C-alpha cells in the first residue's frame, strides 16, 4: 500500500475467477420470466373464480397488461372491447390499471416487461468485467480506520489496484477485506437499464411486483 502521486492505493493479489456471461444471462432471464409470469397467473386466478370454464381462446388471452401510457392501456383490445371487465370484473380491472407504471410513478414493471420481451428472443445480456471490493483500512497504530467500497475494472492478470479514499492525515498501513464479489450489470437492454447493477435492480423489480400482488390480496378478490 503506498501513496503514489499524493493518493493511497491498494494492490491485491487475489484471483477472481471469470464467470460465464451467458450462464448469468440465462439465470437472470429465468428470474425475469418467472417474476413476469406471477402477474399473468394473477389474472388467470381472477378469471377462474367462476365455475364456468374458460374457452381455449379466452385462456390464451389472459395476461397482465403492462403499459407505459394510459392511451396504450385503453387501446388494449381486452380493455377497449370489454373482455377484461366481463371476465374479471370492473373493480378487478380498476386494480390492474392502478398497478400500471404511469399511475404508480415507478418504472420497475415497465423494465420487467422489457426484459422479458428481450429474453423471448435472446438471453438477457450481462457484463461481469468488474469487481466490487468492500473492507476496512487502518492506520499503523490502529487508532484510525475507514470503511471502503470500490467497484473496479479487472486488471490482468490477477492483481487488483484501486484508489482508497483515505480521509485521515496519517497514511493507511493495514487493510481488512470483508468481501470480493462480481459486479454484474445489464447490457444491451435498449436503454431500459443498461449499466444497472443486476441484483439491486432485480430486487427492486421483485419488490414492486410483490406489492402489486399484495394489493390484490388485500382487496379480497379471492374470498379467503
BELQUIRA-V976206 format. One record per residue. RES is the residue in one letter. PHI is phi in whole degrees, 0 to 359 (NA if undefined). OMEGA is omega in whole degrees, -180 to 180 (999 if undefined). D_FIRST is the distance of its C-alpha to the first C-alpha in Angstrom with 2 decimals. Layout:
res/phi/omega/d_first
RES/PHI/OMEGA/D_FIRST
RES/PHI/OMEGA/D_FIRST
This chain:
res/phi/omega/d_first
X/NA/-178/0.00
X/209/-177/3.79
X/250/179/7.21
X/296/177/9.41
X/55/174/12.91
X/83/-180/12.49
X/249/178/10.34
X/248/-178/7.07
X/232/178/5.75
X/240/174/5.08
X/245/-179/6.60
X/233/178/9.44
X/254/178/12.26
X/240/-177/14.91
X/290/173/18.10
X/249/-175/19.90
X/294/-179/23.50
X/292/177/25.52
X/261/176/28.31
X/275/-178/31.77
X/299/180/32.28
X/296/179/36.01
X/299/176/35.72
X/298/-179/33.79
X/299/179/36.38
X/295/-179/39.23
X/296/-180/37.86
X/295/178/37.21
X/300/179/40.60
X/291/177/42.31
X/297/178/40.84
X/301/-176/41.99
X/295/-179/45.45
X/293/177/45.99
X/294/177/45.00
X/298/-178/47.39
X/295/-180/50.08
X/298/177/50.06
X/288/177/51.57
X/295/178/54.16
X/297/177/55.07
X/299/180/55.62
X/298/179/58.17
X/297/179/59.86
X/296/177/60.12
X/295/-176/61.73
X/285/-176/64.17
X/255/175/65.27
X/290/180/66.24
X/282/177/69.81
X/291/179/71.87
X/288/-177/72.98
X/291/176/71.13
X/279/171/69.18
X/283/-180/70.39
X/298/180/68.11
X/296/179/67.80
X/297/-179/66.87
X/298/-180/64.22
X/291/-178/62.63
X/270/-176/62.47
X/270/172/60.47
X/202/-178/56.86
X/275/180/54.90
X/288/173/54.87
X/232/-173/51.66
X/237/-179/52.45
X/279/-176/50.52
X/229/179/53.63
X/297/180/56.76
X/295/177/58.95
X/292/178/57.33
X/296/-179/57.99
X/295/-178/61.60
X/278/177/62.08
X/300/-174/61.18
X/301/-180/64.61
X/291/175/64.11
X/270/-174/63.90
X/294/-179/66.38
X/263/173/69.01
X/80/-178/68.77
X/298/-178/67.51
X/295/-179/64.74
X/297/-179/66.95
X/286/-173/69.73
X/264/-180/67.75
X/253/-176/65.05
X/119/-176/66.65
X/291/179/66.28
X/293/179/64.00
X/296/178/61.75
X/297/178/61.59
X/297/178/60.73
X/292/178/57.80
X/297/179/56.60
X/293/-180/56.74
X/297/180/55.00
X/275/-176/52.04
X/292/-178/51.66
X/305/-176/48.49
X/288/176/50.57
X/260/180/51.91
X/281/-179/48.91
X/70/180/46.71
X/229/-174/43.99
X/258/-172/43.03
X/301/-179/41.86
X/293/178/45.24
X/293/175/45.56
X/295/178/42.18
X/303/179/43.31
X/299/-179/46.51
X/297/179/44.77
X/295/179/42.33
X/293/177/45.27
X/297/178/47.33
X/298/-174/44.56
X/291/177/44.20
X/290/-176/47.94
X/254/177/47.57
X/196/178/44.19
X/296/173/41.18
X/299/-178/38.91
X/270/176/36.04
X/228/176/32.43
X/245/-178/29.15
X/230/-176/26.26
X/268/176/23.84
X/232/179/21.12
X/232/177/18.99
X/253/-179/18.41
X/240/178/15.46
X/235/179/16.05
X/180/-178/14.45
X/223/175/13.39
X/255/-176/10.39
X/229/172/11.38
X/285/-175/11.44
X/299/-180/11.73
X/275/178/15.47
X/77/-177/15.57
X/281/-177/17.79
X/239/180/15.89
X/215/-179/14.71
X/205/177/14.56
X/278/-178/15.71
X/222/173/14.68
X/219/-175/16.49
X/234/171/15.47
X/254/-169/17.97
X/224/170/16.70
X/297/179/18.71
X/295/178/18.17
X/247/-177/16.47
X/292/2/18.43
X/276/-178/18.70
X/222/-175/16.54
X/257/177/12.94
X/258/177/11.90
X/234/-179/9.64
X/213/179/10.24
X/286/179/10.01
X/248/-178/9.62
X/281/-176/12.68
X/275/-172/11.77
X/272/-174/15.25
X/262/-178/14.99
X/285/179/15.17
X/281/-176/12.97
X/297/177/9.19
X/290/-177/7.67
X/230/-179/6.95
X/218/-175/8.12
X/218/174/8.87
X/244/180/12.41
X/264/-178/13.53
X/270/-175/17.25
X/202/171/18.44
X/232/-177/17.99
X/220/177/21.19
X/292/176/22.91
X/256/-171/23.50
X/261/-177/27.11
X/236/177/29.13
X/288/177/32.78
X/221/176/33.91
X/53/179/37.32
X/254/180/38.99
X/59/177/41.24
X/84/-179/39.29
X/294/-177/39.66
X/204/178/36.02
X/303/179/34.08
X/83/-180/30.32
X/284/178/30.88
X/297/-171/28.79
X/303/-170/31.33
X/288/178/31.14
X/292/179/31.26
X/293/179/34.01
X/293/176/36.00
X/298/178/35.78
X/296/-180/37.27
X/295/-180/39.97
X/295/180/40.92
X/297/179/41.05
X/295/177/43.35
X/298/179/45.54
X/297/178/45.85
X/298/178/46.93
X/297/-180/49.65
X/297/179/50.89
X/295/178/50.96
X/302/179/52.98
X/291/179/55.61
X/296/-179/55.67
X/288/176/56.21
X/279/176/59.04
X/59/178/60.96
X/286/-173/62.02
X/255/173/62.26
X/72/175/64.38
X/213/999/62.22
